[in-house]
Amino acid sequence: MPASDPSPPSGGADRRGAPAAPATPQPALPPWRPVSGRQKLRLALLTVATVAALTYVLQRPHQHLVAEKSARHAEACQGPAASRPADCPGARMPVLVLPAAPAASR
């Protein structure tokens, strides 16, 4: 082996005599860059917009059901006072009358 050859000698040891570390393949990662304030703001706004959109889309069927129920209830409250449901304004309210207490004996 010539003296100008910079490669380590065979046998897995470097020039100082220490064993060479086994070569493990490293994944090729792109260089890491910190996230800027503008990018953080964009991510936060995107998150808020996504949550708002999902809430609207998922609540829309419920809002339609509540509106239909309210319309049916309002229609039922338009009848005569005697036939209105108890929770309508001007309807007769059911009254519970308790039986009289028994007289105490002396």
C-alpha positions as CSV (number, residue, x, y, z in Angstrom):
1,M,0.0,0.0,0.0
2,P,1.5,3.4,-1.0
3,A,2.0,6.1,1.6
4,S,-0.1,8.6,-0.2
5,D,-3.3,6.4,0.0
6,P,-5.7,8.1,2.5
7,S,-8.0,5.1,2.9
8,P,-7.8,3.2,6.1
9,P,-5.8,-0.1,6.0
10,S,-7.7,-3.3,5.6
11,G,-9.0,-5.1,8.7
12,G,-11.5,-2.5,9.8
13,A,-9.1,-0.2,11.8
14,D,-8.2,3.4,11.1
15,R,-4.7,4.8,11.2
16,R,-4.7,5.2,15.0
17,G,-5.5,1.5,15.4
18,A,-9.1,2.0,16.6
19,P,-11.7,-0.3,15.0
20,A,-13.8,1.5,12.4
21,A,-17.5,2.1,13.2
22,P,-19.8,0.0,11.0
23,A,-21.4,2.1,8.3
24,T,-25.2,2.3,8.9
25,P,-27.3,3.9,6.2
26,Q,-28.8,7.2,7.2
27,P,-32.1,8.3,5.7
28,A,-31.8,11.3,3.4
29,L,-33.6,14.0,5.3
30,P,-34.0,17.5,4.0
31,P,-32.3,20.2,6.0
32,W,-34.4,21.3,9.0
33,R,-35.8,24.9,8.9
34,P,-37.6,26.5,11.8
35,V,-41.2,27.5,11.2
36,S,-41.6,31.3,10.8
37,G,-44.2,33.4,12.6
38,R,-46.1,33.9,9.3
39,Q,-46.3,30.1,8.8
40,K,-47.5,29.6,12.3
41,L,-50.2,32.2,11.8
42,R,-51.3,30.5,8.5
43,L,-51.5,27.1,10.2
44,A,-53.5,28.6,13.1
45,L,-56.0,30.3,10.7
46,L,-56.2,27.1,8.6
47,T,-57.0,25.1,11.8
48,V,-59.7,27.6,12.9
49,A,-61.3,27.6,9.4
50,T,-61.3,23.8,9.3
51,V,-63.0,23.6,12.7
52,A,-65.6,26.2,11.8
53,A,-66.3,24.5,8.5
54,L,-66.7,21.0,10.1
55,T,-68.9,22.4,12.8
56,Y,-71.2,24.1,10.3
57,V,-71.4,21.0,8.1
58,L,-72.1,18.6,11.0
59,Q,-74.6,20.9,12.7
60,R,-76.7,21.7,9.6
61,P,-78.9,18.6,9.7
62,H,-79.5,19.2,13.4
63,Q,-80.5,22.8,12.7
64,H,-83.0,21.6,10.1
65,L,-84.6,19.1,12.5
66,V,-84.9,21.8,15.2
67,A,-86.5,24.2,12.7
68,E,-89.0,21.5,11.6
69,K,-89.9,20.6,15.2
70,S,-90.4,24.3,16.1
71,A,-92.7,24.8,13.0
72,R,-94.8,21.7,14.0
73,H,-95.0,23.0,17.6
74,A,-96.0,26.5,16.4
75,E,-98.7,25.0,14.2
76,A,-100.1,22.9,17.1
77,C,-100.3,26.1,19.3
78,Q,-102.6,27.8,16.8
79,G,-105.6,25.7,17.7
80,P,-108.2,26.4,20.3
81,A,-107.0,26.9,23.9
82,A,-108.7,23.7,25.1
83,S,-106.8,21.5,22.6
84,R,-103.4,23.2,22.7
85,P,-100.5,21.3,24.2
86,A,-99.7,22.3,27.8
87,D,-96.5,24.1,26.8
88,C,-98.2,26.6,24.5
89,P,-99.1,30.1,25.8
90,G,-102.8,30.4,26.8
91,A,-103.3,26.6,27.1
92,R,-105.0,25.0,30.0
93,M,-102.5,23.5,32.4
94,P,-103.0,20.2,34.0
95,V,-103.5,20.4,37.8
96,L,-102.8,17.6,40.2
97,V,-105.1,17.5,43.2
98,L,-103.7,15.5,46.2
99,P,-106.2,13.6,48.3
100,A,-107.0,15.0,51.7
101,A,-104.8,13.8,54.6
102,P,-106.5,11.4,56.9
103,A,-107.6,12.8,60.2
104,A,-105.4,12.1,63.2
105,S,-106.9,10.0,65.9
106,R,-106.6,11.0,69.6
